[in-house]
Amino acid sequence: MDRFLAPEFCRNLVAEFPRFEAGHSVNERGEAGKKSVNPRLASIGPAYSQFDRLMRGAEFLSFTTGIANLLYDPEYVGGGTHENLNGQDLDSHVDFNYHPSRGWHRRLNLIVFLNREWATEWGGCLELLRDPLAPAPANCIVSVTPLENRAVLFETTERSWHGFRRIEVPEERSEISRRSIAVYFYTKERPAEETEVSHGTVYYQRPLPERIEAGYGLNEPDVEELQILLARRDTQIKFLYERELEFSNALEKMRGSTSFRIGRALTWPVRAAGRLVRR
């Protein structure tokens, strides 16, 4: 949606956009990088306070999306202002599906871009994907250039894969960064056929660039990109390993609990009868 906001209001948001240092630049895997997030939207400035009131207002929450009883998140978990510097990308992913503290179902993502200038060849275009495992031509449903006052609203599902390729602005324009506001909306209930167990954000690690093939000569930027991809994959493996240990420890504690032992004792006759029937 172009011209999503009144032009003057959008210009005020651009002018008040917070400094990179004012946000958090550490992701859920503990990596400090080239992305800064500021969820304290209402306190950034007058325009952002007004934007916050707009997001929580009944008129906007009743916006025709086909999803009734939408809920605004006053904490802006994962949302707020997003700034991505040159060299940053975002692996294809599906988002966490429940609000971490309120237990609501995540239903909609709204992204409003705030870049006065952006060229498609700079990368950083939002890609909505069908399947990250599919070949590139059949995978990308749409690519959106992040230009000022352009908004994207899409449903959060187990198939809403999205991300963007590495930002590569020209050296003479190195001061330019990719800027946006992200807002997520929820509901207390969700249709049973769309409901899944709770999970965090699930990433698909970006594969090697298509240019890396037999006979290709690597240059310095290629080596840097390969090092980033390998380091990111190693970090993801470490993250999954630690999460597996955390899950196993929780399961072990549950098995050793008094309530679990009592439950096992009470259900022993049923389990014994089941073994006899299977024989």
Phi, psi and omega per residue, in radians:
M1 nan 1.996 3.052
D2 -1.504 2.752 -3.103
R3 0.917 0.826 -3.088
F4 -1.140 -0.664 -3.132
L5 -2.002 2.839 3.018
A6 -1.005 2.313 -3.025
P7 -0.912 -0.785 -3.107
E8 -1.146 -0.693 3.116
F9 -1.094 -0.743 3.125
C10 -1.119 -0.696 3.115
R11 -1.083 -0.614 3.097
N12 -1.157 -0.667 3.083
L13 -1.112 -0.716 3.099
V14 -1.078 -0.778 -3.091
A15 -1.168 -0.574 -3.090
E16 -1.613 0.024 -3.068
F17 -0.956 2.292 -3.028
P18 -1.219 2.703 3.064
R19 -1.099 2.634 -3.140
F20 -0.949 -0.701 -3.070
E21 -1.206 -0.276 -3.100
A22 -1.394 -0.183 -3.111
G23 -1.889 -3.029 3.101
H24 -1.708 2.290 -3.122
S25 -2.044 0.427 3.092
V26 -2.010 2.229 -3.104
N27 -1.533 -3.072 -3.070
E28 -1.211 -0.194 3.077
R29 -1.707 0.120 3.085
G30 1.440 0.217 -3.100
E31 -1.587 2.282 3.017
A32 -1.618 2.243 -3.052
G33 -2.578 -2.500 -3.007
K34 -1.845 0.429 3.074
K35 -2.169 2.291 3.122
S36 -2.118 2.333 -3.117
V37 -2.153 2.327 3.088
N38 -2.198 1.792 -3.107
P39 -1.456 -0.099 -3.089
R40 -1.475 1.067 -2.933
L41 -1.051 -0.823 -3.028
A42 -1.145 -0.351 -3.068
S43 -1.717 0.008 -3.089
I44 -1.232 -0.746 -3.110
G45 3.109 3.057 -3.088
P46 -0.999 -0.728 -3.118
A47 -1.145 -0.692 -3.139
Y48 -1.257 -0.571 3.033
S49 -1.101 -0.716 3.090
Q50 -1.155 -0.709 3.105
F51 -1.079 -0.719 3.106
D52 -1.070 -0.739 3.111
R53 -1.120 -0.645 3.114
L54 -1.104 -0.756 -3.091
M55 -1.156 -0.556 -3.104
R56 -1.597 -0.110 -3.085
G57 -1.256 2.595 -3.107
A58 -1.075 -0.596 -3.111
E59 -1.105 -0.762 -3.139
F60 -1.280 -0.698 -3.106
L61 -1.162 -0.346 3.086
S62 -1.673 0.180 3.104
F63 -0.902 2.420 -3.026
T64 -1.207 1.713 3.085
T65 -2.179 -0.151 -3.058
G66 1.493 -0.018 3.115
I67 -1.959 2.040 -3.084
A68 -1.520 2.735 3.007
N69 1.035 0.785 3.093
L70 -1.168 2.542 -3.135
L71 -2.061 2.379 3.081
Y72 -1.496 2.506 3.133
D73 -1.769 1.832 -3.127
P74 -1.177 -0.300 -3.136
E75 -1.504 -0.277 -3.070
Y76 0.870 0.857 -3.135
V77 -1.074 2.088 -3.102
G78 1.336 -0.138 -3.066
G79 -1.906 -2.745 -3.073
G80 1.736 -2.701 3.075
T81 -1.405 2.429 3.091
H82 -2.142 2.250 3.055
E83 -2.233 2.233 -3.137
N84 -2.092 2.190 -3.098
L85 -1.518 2.977 3.101
N86 -0.964 2.348 -3.115
G87 1.669 -0.210 -3.120
Q88 -1.480 2.543 2.973
D89 -2.405 3.121 3.122
L90 -2.419 1.989 -3.137
D91 -1.057 2.602 3.079
S92 -1.000 2.404 -3.076
H93 -2.765 2.807 2.873
V94 -1.942 2.514 -2.994
D95 -1.417 2.843 3.004
F96 -0.982 2.538 -2.958
N97 -1.860 -0.077 3.065
Y98 -2.308 2.524 3.037
H99 -1.134 2.249 -3.000
P100 -1.113 -0.484 -3.104
S101 -1.923 -0.400 -3.065
R102 -1.824 -0.273 3.103
G103 1.317 0.186 3.125
W104 -1.294 2.739 3.061
H105 -1.449 2.233 3.097
R106 -1.358 2.250 -2.992
R107 -2.130 -0.657 -3.047
L108 -2.392 2.511 2.991
N109 -1.971 2.263 3.011
L110 -2.052 2.196 3.083
I111 -2.148 2.181 3.096
V112 -2.007 2.106 -3.096
F113 -1.529 2.566 -3.051
L114 -2.305 0.672 -3.127
N115 -1.818 2.008 -3.124
R116 -1.122 -0.490 -3.120
E117 -2.432 2.345 3.042
W118 -2.820 2.345 3.093
A119 -1.909 2.430 -3.099
T120 -0.984 -0.636 -3.094
E121 -1.246 -0.091 3.077
W122 -1.403 -0.040 -3.034
G123 1.320 -2.844 3.073
G124 1.271 0.072 3.133
C125 -1.354 2.345 3.121
L126 -1.151 2.178 3.117
E127 -1.935 2.150 3.026
L128 -1.709 2.115 -2.927
L129 -1.961 2.582 3.070
R130 -1.433 -0.806 -3.106
D131 -2.799 1.997 -3.084
P132 -1.127 -0.296 3.122
L133 -1.454 -0.254 -3.102
A134 -1.357 2.737 3.062
P135 -0.998 2.597 -3.012
A136 -0.885 -0.828 -3.057
P137 -1.085 -0.603 -3.091
A138 -1.576 -0.087 -2.997
N139 -1.560 -0.872 -3.025
C140 -1.337 2.064 3.114
I141 -1.370 -0.788 -3.137
V142 -2.701 2.573 3.067
S143 -2.111 2.273 -3.032
V144 -2.051 2.071 3.079
T145 -1.273 2.247 -2.991
P146 -1.406 1.165 -3.122
L147 -1.565 2.676 -3.099
E148 -0.899 2.337 3.066
N149 1.199 0.319 3.012
R150 -1.744 2.304 -3.108
A151 -2.142 2.617 3.065
V152 -2.213 2.265 3.109
L153 -2.182 2.073 -3.139
F154 -2.459 2.703 -3.095
E155 -1.313 2.448 3.075
T156 -1.577 1.953 -3.139
T157 -2.365 -3.098 3.086
E158 -1.341 -0.021 -3.135
R159 -2.139 0.125 -3.076
S160 -1.516 1.128 3.117
W161 -1.208 2.364 3.111
H162 -2.757 2.820 3.138
G163 3.052 -2.943 3.035
F164 -2.634 2.656 -3.120
R165 -1.358 2.897 -3.048
R166 -0.967 2.358 3.092
I167 -1.374 2.221 3.131
E168 -2.399 1.399 3.126
V169 -1.415 2.672 3.127
P170 -1.039 2.639 -3.096
E171 -0.994 -0.643 -3.118
E172 -1.307 -0.155 3.110
R173 -2.058 0.530 -3.021
S174 -1.118 -0.242 3.123
E175 -1.331 -0.220 -3.089
I176 -1.388 2.369 3.073
S177 -2.269 2.838 3.129
R178 -1.543 2.042 -3.036
R179 -2.125 2.462 -3.134
S180 -2.793 2.937 2.963
I181 -2.058 2.306 3.112
A182 -2.060 2.282 3.116
V183 -2.296 2.358 -3.107
Y184 -2.064 2.455 -3.103
F185 -2.095 2.677 -2.974
Y186 -2.332 2.947 2.928
T187 -2.396 2.748 3.113
K188 -1.314 -0.497 3.134
E189 -2.173 2.859 3.091
R190 -2.609 2.533 3.100
P191 -0.897 2.414 -3.060
A192 -0.985 -0.648 -3.085
E193 -1.241 -0.223 3.116
E194 -1.837 -0.015 -3.019
T195 -1.595 2.267 3.093
E196 -2.179 2.925 3.069
V197 -1.113 2.722 -3.109
S198 -1.137 2.391 3.067
H199 -2.611 2.758 3.052
G200 -1.417 -3.014 3.083
T201 -1.144 2.305 -3.101
V202 -1.917 2.111 -3.087
Y203 -1.807 2.545 2.929
Y204 -1.874 1.998 -3.085
Q205 -1.108 2.250 -3.105
R206 -1.076 2.292 -3.121
P207 -1.291 3.103 3.091
L208 -1.062 2.547 3.078
P209 -1.003 2.591 -3.098
E210 -1.076 -0.438 -3.097
R211 -1.269 -0.323 -3.120
I212 -1.394 1.713 -3.122
E213 -2.563 2.993 -3.114
A214 -0.966 2.277 3.109
G215 1.626 -0.181 -3.131
Y216 -1.398 2.352 3.111
G217 -1.611 2.143 -3.110
L218 -1.300 2.410 2.994
N219 -1.914 -3.115 -3.062
E220 -1.076 -0.806 3.086
P221 -1.070 -0.606 3.096
D222 -1.078 -0.819 -3.129
V223 -1.080 -0.725 3.124
E224 -1.080 -0.759 -3.141
E225 -1.125 -0.725 3.112
L226 -1.108 -0.691 3.113
Q227 -1.118 -0.687 3.115
I228 -1.135 -0.791 -3.131
L229 -1.081 -0.762 -3.133
L230 -1.176 -0.738 3.130
A231 -1.116 -0.693 3.130
R232 -1.140 -0.727 3.130
R233 -1.139 -0.713 3.099
D234 -1.079 -0.724 3.130
T235 -1.120 -0.692 3.125
Q236 -1.144 -0.701 3.101
I237 -1.096 -0.755 3.108
K238 -1.082 -0.744 3.129
F239 -1.071 -0.782 3.136
L240 -1.167 -0.659 3.110
Y241 -1.102 -0.813 3.140
E242 -1.134 -0.634 3.101
R243 -1.181 -0.648 3.090
E244 -1.111 -0.730 3.092
L245 -1.095 -0.732 3.124
E246 -1.075 -0.757 3.119
F247 -1.126 -0.763 -3.129
S248 -1.118 -0.696 3.101
N249 -1.121 -0.733 3.115
A250 -1.103 -0.702 3.135
L251 -1.161 -0.692 3.132
E252 -1.132 -0.721 3.100
K253 -1.110 -0.672 3.125
M254 -1.115 -0.747 -3.135
R255 -1.130 -0.531 -3.120
G256 -1.532 -0.024 -3.090
S257 -1.329 2.696 3.128
T258 -1.082 -0.745 -3.105
S259 -1.101 -0.649 3.119
F260 -1.155 -0.746 -3.141
R261 -1.126 -0.686 3.107
I262 -1.128 -0.739 3.116
G263 -1.074 -0.717 3.094
R264 -1.087 -0.734 -3.128
A265 -1.144 -0.713 -3.105
L266 -1.230 -0.528 -3.092
T267 -1.681 0.079 -3.122
W268 -1.010 -0.780 3.140
P269 -1.028 -0.689 -3.130
V270 -1.145 -0.773 -3.141
R271 -1.164 -0.635 3.104
A272 -1.155 -0.740 3.102
A273 -1.096 -0.660 3.117
G274 -1.101 -0.682 3.112
R275 -1.148 -0.652 3.119
L276 -1.138 -0.710 -3.126
V277 -1.127 -0.699 -3.123
R278 -1.172 -0.452 3.083
R279 -1.269 nan nan
